[in-house]
Amino acid sequence: MAEAHRIDTDRRDMSRLDDPKLLRSFSYIDGKWTAATDGAAISVTNPADGSEFGEIAALSGDDSAAAIDAAQTAFPAWASLLPQERSTMLRRWFQLMGEHREDLARIMVLEQGKPISEARGEIDYAAAFIDFYAEEAKRPNIESVTSHLRDAEVEVWREPLGVAALITPWNFPSAMITRKAAAALAAGCTVLVHPSAETPFSALALAELAERAGLPAGVFNVVTGDAATIVEPWLNDARVRALSFTGSTEIGKHLYRRSADTVKRLVLELGGHAPFILFADADMDQAVAEAIKAKFATSGQDCLGANRFFVERSVYKTFCEKFAARTAMLSVGIGMDDPDIGPLMNEKAVAKQRQHVEDAVKKGARVLTGGKGHEAGDLFFEPTVLADVPADALIMHEETFGPVAAIAPFDTEEEALARANDTEYGLVAYLHTQDPRRIYRASRALQFGMVAVNRTKVTGAPIPFGGMKQSGLEREGSRLGMEAFTEVKYVCRDWA
């Protein structure tokens, strides 16, 4: 690896940052800003207009393996710190994120495309995990157990696991890092972060702030480049004791299989295919407002995004009309103008919207609004509502990950719940009804890790985020989020 210090002062839109040093091009390994040994780089584009935002170092497999060495070397000293000492550094990192909130949000908009208000919200959300785990770091959960043996004292300890590899996606380029890293660091682990090559600058800005917060060299490492090249050494090395991944179920399964040889601890937050179930007794106006949030946040590019809308037949027409009317009013544009809908991440995402609309229409669905690309640019798609979508349409079985909503009627509670559960995914479900008994029955019956009742916003640092079935393993956030990064040790002492 080659240490690198220079930052390109001519990079596009750098003048918008109050602190230009937050915009880093090189990986951060062992406390050093590191270029690829061979000088290789990857271009990062602004999805709003396709212009180049900048270049980041594309490290080699050998470079990535060296990052493991750094994290392993740093682990004993980091793990042996008093929990309060780790907490102090995490607290400072949290404070620095707040001080640089606007710059972090601008960087996110320019590489990811989301509206600036959503980017600011993500920075707050991301910082909240560091704040939460700064406190949890001081409560490492030593459990006293009543002894089953005469003259013996029994304790159960939780100890840091070791080096943790964190692989994060492009749709939440800051929050998915802090949700994982803050938990691992609080537990006493050192971390290797591989951000998406489409949105690496947010991760590198976090590394800059982590360094300023006093995190020692080798404790927090960000390794940029081609995913397969970077991650391969981590999968093969037994010193990487935990792997946490957020992304597609397909890639998650691959990582699951590849982690078997070294028996890594896994945290997998995978795909979602959320149902939105509306019963006739629900507050219609509230349900429509929440449906807009559930479908169109992050331009629909959210694993929590509602994909399938099941509406009781007696209010089906009313909901379709109101929801379509509200959807048609959504603004579309570049993130810095703070529209409701920004660009999609890439051409593949746009192609999937077209495919799902065309397939549904071919099978009998009606387009109530939208249905095609938007004049704002090649990566923009109109917010779209499809009605009368048949059960065999692709959109009823595949995660759309974009601004297209599919609606179908139902007649009975049993039918609605059966259709909602008819998926390999089980991340989140949205339920709208005023009947308390139905709320209980449906919440129990829905095979999803999270159920939102009469609202959309449910996530946050204190809650266990995760899904059932093929939506993943383990939980992130909450006290439970630290458990994957710890080992349980049982100690039995004889005082006789």
N, C-alpha and C positions, 0 to 999 in steps of 0.2 A: 504493500500500500504506500501511497505517497501523500504525505501531509500537505494540505493546501490551505492557503490563507486568503487569497485574493477573491474578491466578489466583483462580479461584473456590474459596474456602476451605470451602464447604459441600458439595463434590462427594462423592458416595457413596463410602464406604470409604476416604476419604483418611486417616482416622485410623489406618489400618493401616500407613501408610508412615512409616518413621523419618525420611525426608527428603522432606517434602511438595513441595519445589521440583522434584522429578523429574516431577511430574504437570503437564504443560504443555498449554495449550489452543490455542496459536497456532503458526503456522509459524515456522521459524527460517531467516531469509534475511539474508545479509550481516552476520551477527553480531547481528541484532536479532530479537526475538520479535514476529511480524508478524501482525496481524489482516487479514481481507479488507477491501478498500477500502469495499465496500458493507455490511460487517458480517455477511455471510452465514456460517452455521454448519451443521454436520452433526452429528446426534445419533449417539452410539456406545452400543450396548446390550451388557449382559452376557448372553451366550447361555445361561447357566445358568438365568436366571429372566426374561429379557426386560426387566429394569429398565434405566433409563438410567444409564450409567456416567459420561457427560459429553458435552460438545460440543467440536468442534474447528473451527477456522477453515476455511471453504470459499473458497479464493482463486479469483480470476478468471483468465482467460487473460492479461490484461495483467499481473497480479501475477506469474504464472508466468514470463512473458517477462522481467520485471525480475530474476527470480532468475538467468536466464542472464547478464544484464549483470553481476551480482555475481560469479558464478563466473568469467566471462571476465576481469573486472578483476583478480581475485585470482590468476589462473593464473600469470602470469609470475613473480611473487615466490615463489609456492609451488614452482614448477618449478625455480627457481634456487637454492633452499636446498640445502645439503649433505645428502646422503642421511642422514647421522647426525642432522641436525637434525629431519628428518621422523620418523626412527625414534624420537627421544626423545619427541616429542609422541604418537605412536601408543602407545608404551610406557606413558605416563601415562594415556592413555585406557583401555588394558587394565587397569591397576591400579585405576582408578576403578570399572570394571565389577565387579571382584572385591569392592571395598569396599561396593558397593551391590547386591550380588547378590540379596539377599532382597527388597528393594523392587522391583527390576526384574522379578523372578519374580512378585510379587504383581500388579503392573500387567498383566502378560501374562495371568495367570489371569482377571482381572476383565474383560478385553476379548476374550480369545480362548477361554477356557473350559478349556484343557488342565489336567490334574492338576498340582498344585503341584510335585511331584517332577520331572515332565517339564519344567515351566517352568524350574526351577533348572538342570536339565541343559542346556536350550537356552541359558541365559545363559552357562554354562561353555563350551559349544560356540561361541557367538557371540564370546565374548572370546578364544577360542583363535585365531581368524582374525586378530584385531588383534595378538596376541602374535607369531604366525608372520610376518605381513607387516612388523612392526616390525623383524624381523631381515632379511627379504628386501629391505627398502628400502635396506640398506647394500651390496647386491650387485646393482647394476643391469646386470651382464652386458655388459661391453665385450669384444668378441671380436677377437682379432688373427688376421689371415688371411695365409697365405703368399702373397706377391705373385706375380702372373703376368706382371708388367711389370718390365723392368730399371730399376733406380734409382728404384723407387716403393715407398712404404710403404702398406699397405692396412689399414684398420680398419673394423669394423662396430659402430655405436653403437645403443643403444636410448634413445629420448627420449620423454618424456611426450606423450601424444596431444593433450590439451587438456581441455575440459569433458566430463564423462561423466554421462549420465543413467541413473539406477538405479530400476527399477520393481519393487516387491517385493510378495509376497502376504501373506495373512492367516494362513496356517497356521504359519509360522515368522517371526514379526514382528520378531525381533531378529537371528537368525542370517543370514537372507537379506540383510539390510542390511550387516552387517559383512563377510560373505564377499565381497561386491562392493566395498564402500567401502574396506575396508582395503587391498585390492589396488590399487585406483585411486589412493588417496592415497599409498601407498608408491611407486608409479610416478611420482608428481609431478603427477597430474591433480587438478583440482577437481571436486566432485561435486554433482549435484542428485538428491535422493532423493524419490521419490513413494511413500509407504507406502499400503497398502490403507486405504480409508476405514472399514473394519470394525475395524482394529487399528492406529490411528495413534499411540496414546499410548506404545507401546514405542519407536517411532522418535523421538518428541519427547524422551523420556527420554535416548536415546542422544545427541541433539543437545545437551542440557543438559550431559552429561558431556564431550562433545567440546569444548564451550566452556571448561569447567573445566580440561581438559587442555591448553589453550593453542592449539588450532587457530585460525588467523587468520580474521577475518571474510571470508566469501565462499568459503571452502575447502570447508566441509561445510554444505550447505543442505538443509532438509527442507521440502517444499512439500505441504501438505495440501489436500484438496478432491475434487471429482469427477474421476475418472481421465481421461475424455475431455477435459475442460476444461484440466486441468493439463498433460497430455502433448502435446496438439496443438501448442503453440508449440515444444516441444522437437524434435518431428519435423520441423517446417518450418525450423528455424534451423540453418544450416550450421556455426555455432560449436559446436554440440553434436556432438562428433566421435565419441562412442561411446555406444551404448545397450545396457544390460544388463537383461534381463527374466526374471523367474521367474513362471510361471503357465501357463495353458492353451495347448495347441497352437493352438487357434483364434485367440486373441488374439496369440500369437507370430507367426503367419503374417501377420496384419494389420500388425503393427509391422514385420515384414520388408519387406512391400511398401511401406509408407509411408516407410521409411528409404532407399529406393533413390534418391530425387531428390537427397538430400544425401550419399549414399554414406557412411553411417555405419558404423563398426565395430560389429558385433553380437555379443553373447553372449546366447544364448537357452537357458534351462533350462526345458523344457516338460513335457508330460504323461508319465506312466508307466503301464505295465500289466504289472507284474512277474509273471513266472511263478515258482512254487516247485516244483521238481522233486525228487521223493523216490524213490530206488531202493531195492530190497528189502534191499540190503546195508548200508544206513545204520543208524546208531544210532537206534533208534526214539524213545526217550525224549528224547534230545537234539534230534532233529528236531521233535518236538512242541513242546518248549520254545521252539525257535527260530521255529517257525511262529507261535506266539502273539505273539512280538515282531515278526515281519515283518508280521503282519496288523493288529495292534491298537494299535501305538504311535501316539500323537497321535489316538487314537480312530479310527484308520484314515484320517485326513485327511493323507496323506503321499504324495508322488509316488513314494517308494520302497516304499510299502506293497504287499505281495503280494496280488494280486487273483485269480490263477488257480493252483490247486493241482493238479498232475499227479502221481499216485501209482501206482507199479507195482502191478499187479493182485494179486499174491500177498500184499501187505501192505496193500492198500487198506482192507479192513474194519477191521483193527486201527488204522490211522491215523485213520480217520474216527471211530471210537469214542473213542479217546484224545483227539483234538483237540477233539471236541465236548464231552467231559466237562470238559476244562480251560477251554474257552471259557465253558461254563455257570457256572463258578465265578468269572468276572471280575466285579468290583464296578462299579457304575454310580452316578455321583453328581456333585455340584458339585466343581469343581477344588480348592477350599480344603480339602475333606475328603480329598484325595489318593486318589481311586478309581483303578481300572484304566482306566475309560472315562468320559470327560466328555461334555458336550453337543456336538452338531454345530454348525457355524457359523451356519446359517440354515435356513429352511424348505425352500428349494430342495434342500439337501443331504439332508434327511430324505426328501423326496419321491423322490429318486433311489434311496435304499435300498429304499423300498417298491416302486418300479417294477421294480428288478432282482430282488427276491425274488419278486414276483408273476409276472413274466415267466418266470423259471426254473422255478417250480412248475408253471405252466401248460404248460410244455414237457417236464415229466416229472421235475424235480428233487425231492429230498426235503429237508425242513427238519429238521435234526438237533437244533438248538437255536436259540432266538431267533425272529427273523422278523417282528417288529413293533415299534412304538414302545414306549418304556419309561415306566413310571409316574412317573419322576423329573421329567418335564416335556415340553413340546412339542418341544424340540429334542434329545431323547434317543432313541436307538434301541438296541434290544437287540443285544449282540454275537451274530452269527448265523453258522451254518455250514450250507451247502447241499451235499448229496451228489448224485452222479449227474447233474451239470449237463451238459446237451448242448452241443455245439459251437456251435449256432445261438442260444444264449441271449444276451441283451444283455450280461450280466455278463462273458461271455467275449470281448467285443469293445470294451466301454466301460470307462473308468476309473470304479470305483464311488466312490472317495474317502470311504469310510465303513467301519463295522465289520461288513461282510458278506464271508464267504469262500466261494468256489465251488470244489468238488472234483470231479475226474473221474479215472477210471483210465486207465492205458496199459499196453501189452504189450511194446513194444520200445523200445530206446534211440532209434532213428531216429524212431519215432512221437513220443516225448516231446519231442525237440528240434525237430521240425517244428512241433508244436503250440505250443511255447513261442515260436518265431520267427514264428508266424502272427499278426502284429500290426504296425501302423504305428509302434508305439512301440519304443524300445530303450534304456531308461535303466538298469535293473538286473535281474539274474536271480539267483535263489537255487537252489543246487544241493546236494543231500545224497546222498553216496555215499562208500564207503570205498575204492573201486577207484582207485588212482592213475592208471592208464591212461585210465579213463573220465573222471576229473576233467580230465585234459589234453584229451581229445577234445571233451568237452562244453564246456569253457571256450573252446576255439577256435571251436566251431561256433555257440555262442550269440551272436546278433547284438545285443549289449547293451554299453553303454559300461562297465559295472561288473558283475562276477560275484562273488557271495559264496558261498564253498564251506564248507559245514558250519558256518555262522555267519550272523548277521544284521548286526551292527554292522560297517560297513566304512568309514564316512565319517570325515572329520577334516581339519584344516587342511593337512596335508602331502600329501594325495592329490588327483589331478585328478578333480573331480566333473563328470559330464556324460554325455550319451547319444548314441546313434546314431539314424539315420533321423529320424522326426518328433518325437523327444524333445529335439532342440535342436542348437545349434552351439557350438563352442568348449568350454573347460573352466574351471571355477572351483576355487579352492583350489590348493595346490601352487605351485611356481615358475611353472607354466604359466598360473596365474590372473592374473599381471601382464601377460602378453604382449598381451592384447587392448587394454590401455590404453597401449601404447607403439608408437612408429613406429620402423622400422629405417632408419638412415641409414648409407650407405656413403661413406667418405672415402678418397680416393686422393691421396697427397702425393708430389710429385716433389722429391727432394733434390738433383737435378743442377743 
